[in-house]
């Protein structure tokens, strides 16, 4: 027995050392994969304004959904806030398309017989349409984080609406100055976000987006059919937003530009064509989007 004692002790020490090494390796394995593990990028969809041209956003969203491109946040301005807000509340492109086809000009426009001194369109119908159509009532409760963009008419600040009534926020973001009456939201007087930030790609970055997909509806703003004061205001706003877009698009990784030429501010007769153009432009961008996603994986 005395002859076997040292060997037994030595064997015990060896086993203890091996066990300790194994434990160190196992414990360290819990941290090493964190640096090498596959990660999914945070993708932002930025939808710009363009009035009736906004129906192209529906086609963009449908194509992204069909290709299983995840959307982790939506930033919407003007028409982009309407389409983006409806989808953020219920991420179902077929339901979105069905709602879009239902939208009639009279659902959006409530011209006052006695013109308001702040604008001929009240915007009450637009707010009521969203309120009746979308089950989610608060911005902060949408299934996809949603950030509608508006402009403070008094200070000129870009305002990100993150809490409160979804319907009123969309109305404020869509209140084209000179046409729609400004919207009181909290203690601010708000108008269309396109006045200061039509394609808010910079805001997407500030919210932590890794990949920013921007949808520009104003690639071509030429309009030779201007015949009313409303047309003059609308075209002036389009020109302003077009110039504004140039500084914001530098924050985008992908820019999708559906063909929207020839669609006037309140032309609701070309929905199908605009949706198809949205699908077409998005499908052309899918390879680059997937390439960018793969770099994170």
C-alpha positions in Angstrom: 0.0 0.0 0.0 2.8 2.4 0.9 4.4 1.8 -2.5 1.3 2.8 -4.4 0.7 6.0 -2.4 2.9 8.4 -4.4 1.5 7.1 -7.7 -2.1 7.5 -6.5 -1.3 11.1 -5.3 0.4 11.9 -8.5 -2.6 10.6 -10.6 -5.0 12.6 -8.5 -3.0 15.8 -9.0 -2.8 15.1 -12.8 -6.5 14.6 -13.0 -7.1 17.8 -11.0 -4.9 19.8 -13.4 -6.7 18.4 -16.4 -10.1 19.2 -14.9 -9.0 22.8 -14.2 -7.8 23.2 -17.8 -11.1 21.9 -19.1 -13.0 24.2 -16.8 -11.0 27.2 -18.0 -11.6 26.3 -21.7 -15.3 25.7 -21.1 -15.8 29.0 -19.2 -13.8 31.0 -21.8 -16.0 29.5 -24.6 -18.9 31.4 -23.1 -17.2 34.7 -24.1 -15.2 33.9 -27.2 -18.2 33.3 -29.5 -19.5 36.8 -28.7 -16.8 38.3 -30.9 -17.2 35.7 -33.7 -20.9 35.0 -33.5 -23.0 35.8 -36.5 -24.9 39.1 -36.0 -27.9 40.5 -37.8 -27.7 44.2 -38.9 -30.3 46.6 -37.8 -32.1 47.7 -40.9 -34.0 51.0 -41.2 -36.5 51.8 -44.0 -36.7 55.6 -44.7 -39.8 56.6 -46.6 -39.8 60.1 -48.1 -42.7 62.4 -49.1 -44.3 62.9 -52.5 -48.0 63.2 -51.9 -49.9 60.7 -54.3 -46.5 59.3 -55.4 -46.4 57.7 -52.0 -48.3 54.7 -53.3 -45.0 53.5 -54.7 -43.9 52.9 -51.0 -46.5 50.1 -50.9 -44.7 48.2 -53.7 -41.3 48.8 -52.1 -42.5 47.2 -48.8 -44.2 44.3 -50.6 -41.0 43.5 -52.5 -38.8 43.7 -49.3 -41.3 41.4 -47.5 -41.3 38.9 -50.3 -37.5 38.8 -50.3 -37.6 38.3 -46.5 -35.6 41.5 -45.9 -36.2 42.4 -42.2 -37.2 45.9 -41.2 -36.2 46.9 -37.7 -37.4 50.5 -37.8 -39.3 52.8 -40.2 -38.8 56.6 -40.5 -41.5 58.3 -42.5 -42.1 61.8 -43.8 -45.4 63.1 -45.2 -46.8 60.3 -47.6 -44.0 58.1 -46.2 -45.4 58.6 -42.7 -48.9 57.5 -43.8 -47.7 54.3 -45.6 -45.0 53.6 -43.1 -47.2 54.1 -40.1 -49.9 51.8 -41.4 -47.3 49.1 -42.1 -45.4 49.6 -38.8 -48.7 49.0 -36.9 -49.4 45.8 -38.8 -46.5 44.4 -40.8 -48.5 42.7 -43.5 -47.8 44.0 -47.1 -51.0 42.4 -48.5 -53.1 44.1 -45.8 -51.2 47.4 -46.6 -52.0 47.0 -50.3 -55.6 46.4 -49.6 -55.9 49.5 -47.5 -54.0 51.5 -50.1 -56.3 50.5 -52.9 -59.2 51.6 -50.6 -57.9 55.1 -50.0 -59.9 57.6 -51.9 -58.9 61.2 -52.4 -62.0 62.2 -50.4 -60.7 60.1 -47.4 -57.6 62.4 -47.3 -58.8 65.8 -48.5 -61.3 67.9 -46.7 -61.3 71.3 -48.5 -63.2 73.9 -46.5 -65.9 75.8 -48.3 -64.8 78.8 -46.2 -61.1 78.7 -46.6 -59.1 78.7 -43.4 -56.6 81.5 -43.2 -53.9 78.8 -42.5 -54.8 76.5 -45.4 -57.7 75.2 -47.5 -57.4 71.5 -46.4 -58.2 70.9 -42.7 -56.5 67.5 -42.4 -59.3 66.1 -40.1 -60.3 63.5 -42.6 -56.7 62.2 -42.9 -56.5 61.8 -39.2 -59.9 60.1 -39.0 -59.0 57.7 -41.8 -55.9 56.5 -39.9 -57.8 56.4 -36.6 -60.5 54.2 -38.1 -58.2 52.0 -40.2 -55.3 51.3 -37.9 -55.9 49.4 -34.6 -52.7 50.7 -33.0 -53.5 54.1 -31.5 -50.1 55.2 -30.1 -46.8 55.8 -32.0 -44.9 53.9 -29.2 -47.1 50.8 -29.6 -46.4 50.0 -33.3 -45.0 46.5 -33.9 -42.1 48.0 -35.8 -40.5 51.0 -34.2 -41.8 54.0 -36.1 -40.6 57.6 -36.3 -42.8 60.1 -38.2 -41.0 63.3 -39.0 -42.6 66.8 -38.8 -41.4 70.4 -38.8 -42.0 73.0 -36.1 -43.4 75.9 -38.0 -42.4 78.4 -35.3 -38.8 77.4 -34.8 -37.9 75.5 -38.0 -36.8 72.4 -36.1 -37.1 68.9 -37.4 -39.3 67.1 -34.9 -39.3 63.3 -34.4 -42.7 62.2 -33.1 -42.1 59.3 -30.8 -45.1 59.3 -28.4 -48.7 60.1 -28.6 -51.5 59.7 -31.2 -50.4 57.8 -34.3 -53.2 59.3 -36.4 -52.4 62.9 -35.4 -48.7 62.4 -35.9 -49.3 61.2 -39.4 -51.5 64.1 -40.1 -48.8 66.5 -38.8 -46.1 64.9 -40.8 -48.3 65.2 -43.9 -49.5 68.8 -43.4 -48.1 70.4 -46.6 -47.7 74.1 -45.7 -50.0 76.4 -47.6 -52.4 73.5 -48.4 -53.0 71.8 -45.1 -53.8 73.6 -41.8 -50.8 73.2 -39.4 -51.3 70.7 -36.6 -51.0 71.4 -32.9 -49.2 68.5 -31.3 -48.3 69.0 -27.7 -47.2 72.6 -27.4 -45.9 72.8 -31.0 -47.4 73.9 -34.3 -46.3 71.3 -36.9 -46.3 71.1 -40.6 -44.9 68.6 -43.2 -41.6 67.0 -42.2 -40.4 67.5 -45.8 -39.9 71.2 -45.1 -36.7 70.3 -43.2 -36.0 66.6 -43.6 -37.8 64.7 -46.3 -35.6 61.7 -46.3 -34.5 61.4 -42.7 -31.6 59.0 -43.2 -29.5 60.9 -40.6 -32.2 60.2 -38.0 -32.1 56.5 -38.9 -28.4 56.5 -38.1 -29.0 58.3 -34.8 -31.5 55.6 -33.9 -28.8 52.9 -34.3 -29.4 51.6 -37.9 -26.6 49.6 -39.4 -28.1 49.6 -42.9 -30.3 52.4 -44.2 -32.6 51.8 -47.1 -34.1 55.1 -48.4 -37.0 55.4 -50.8 -36.8 58.6 -52.9 -40.0 59.5 -54.7 -38.6 62.8 -56.1 -35.9 61.7 -58.5 -37.6 63.6 -61.3 -39.6 66.6 -60.2 -40.3 68.2 -63.6 -43.9 69.3 -63.9 -45.2 71.3 -67.0 -48.9 71.0 -66.0 -49.2 73.7 -63.3 -52.6 75.4 -63.5 -53.7 76.4 -60.0 -52.4 77.9 -56.7 -52.4 74.4 -55.2 -50.1 73.2 -58.0 -47.8 76.1 -57.5 -47.4 75.4 -53.7 -47.1 71.6 -54.3 -44.4 72.0 -56.9 -42.5 74.6 -54.8 -42.5 72.1 -51.9 -41.4 69.3 -54.3 -38.4 71.4 -55.4 -37.5 72.2 -51.8 -37.7 68.5 -50.8 -35.7 67.5 -53.9 -32.8 69.8 -52.9 -33.2 68.8 -49.2 -32.8 65.1 -50.2 -29.3 65.6 -51.6 -27.8 66.3 -48.2 -29.6 63.4 -46.4 -29.0 60.7 -49.0 -25.3 60.6 -48.1 -26.4 58.7 -44.9 -28.1 56.0 -46.9 -26.6 52.7 -47.9 -29.3 51.8 -50.5 -31.4 54.4 -52.4 -34.5 53.0 -54.1 -36.0 55.4 -56.7 -39.3 54.3 -58.2 -40.4 55.9 -61.5 -43.1 58.4 -60.4 -42.8 60.9 -63.3 -46.1 62.5 -64.4 -48.0 61.9 -61.1 -49.4 65.1 -59.7 -49.9 65.9 -56.0 -53.4 64.5 -55.6 -53.5 62.0 -58.5 -55.0 58.9 -57.0 -55.7 57.2 -60.3 -52.3 55.7 -60.8 -52.0 53.6 -57.6 -51.5 50.3 -59.4 -48.8 51.7 -61.7 -47.0 53.3 -58.7 -47.0 50.1 -56.7 -45.6 48.2 -59.6 -42.9 50.8 -60.0 -42.1 50.4 -56.3 -41.8 46.6 -56.7 -39.6 47.0 -59.9 -37.2 49.5 -58.3 -36.9 47.4 -55.1 -36.2 44.1 -56.9 -33.3 45.8 -58.7 -31.8 46.8 -55.3 -32.3 43.4 -53.6 -28.9 41.9 -54.6 -27.0 44.9 -53.1 -29.2 44.7 -50.0 -28.5 41.0 -49.4 -24.8 41.6 -50.0 -24.7 44.3 -47.3 -26.6 42.0 -44.9 -24.2 39.1 -45.6 -21.2 41.3 -44.6 -22.6 41.3 -41.0 -23.0 37.6 -41.0 
